[in-house]
Amino acid sequence: MNMTLQEAIQVRHSVRQYKDTAIESEKIAQLQALIDECNREAGVHIQLVTNEPNFQSAEVPLCAA
């Protein structure tokens, strides 16, 4: 079965499991620095969200260029 890109995007489903463990502030800073670099180089707007109590129920669109 061949799908169009739009069909593949609509049927894609991913399930993740998260630990209830805080990420060290040093690691958050490293991730943010890398994200900032990617945003500058690729002209995208990736965001790192931390300390969001409702992250599992929040609707957050993820886009890749």
HELIX and SHEET records of a PDB file:
HELIX    1   1 LEU A    5  VAL A   11  1                                   7    
HELIX    2   2 SER A   25  ALA A   42  1                                  18    
END                                                                             
